[in-house]
């Protein structure tokens, strides 16, 4: 079972942390659910899930209010399940709302919504870094409002309550959508790591995870069946099992994923034929769909104090 974003943050910071905000000690900081793919660059091991998005909605409701435009704009469009070759009214009702699907990729969200989520995630992770470096005190969302909630800009300009920015801070984690260039690089690095891991792993669990991971078995397509009547009717739970958290998975298949290019996705999805399940960038004609989700990349951006 996948642990949600903020429980991951809490667990990550539960041990003693020293010099966490030192850019030179970046090996001590890995974003929650992150996998390092380059110097100060990480990618989510799995897609952002319904429970992750619900946490985002909950925070916005507490800070801005249930009737606010900020909160309303966070709502996924569940009617996407009524579109396409296999409309499903049950999934329209249950896929986002039911706890049964908490661990499944969030869908029905636009690129604009995703970029807003990425900015929010950047703020929350940086806030937790400051809290656990004892530079600010923990403050619940119900203690903040639209005029004073935490942002890096407010903190670094000395406008977050009475806190003065600590000059020892050297980086901010910035979450975003991957570019086409980054996707190509990510695919090469991740495939090498996954193949290496499964080559060394001889257990039954590893073999089962390998058979379910399209990026691993893309050369053995005979094990896959995309016949219209036998194909999946929805995305899958993001977990294969606990072993899958050693690698990045579902880059190919499950849901197509947003890039930072306008209406561009990569990876193919649960409803695609096998020929479309690849790392290539594809243009879509929809702002949101039941087959499009996303994952973030995270860059550790240096802070320059004047």
Secondary structure, DSSP 8 states (H G I E B T S, - for coil): ----HHHHHHHHTSS--SSTT-GGGGGG---TTEEEEETTEEEESS--BHHHHHHHHHHHHHHH-TTSHHHHTT---GGGGGSSSS--HHHHHHTTTSGGGTTBB--S--HHHHHHHHHHHHHHHHHHHHHHTTSS----GGG--TTT---HHHHHTT-STT----TT--EEEEEE---HHHHHHHHHHHHHHHHHHHHH--SHHHHHHHHH-HHHHTT-GGG----TTTS-SS--BS-S-GGGGGS---SSSSSEEE-SSTTEEES--TTS-GGG-SS-EEE-S-SS-TTEE---EEEEEE----
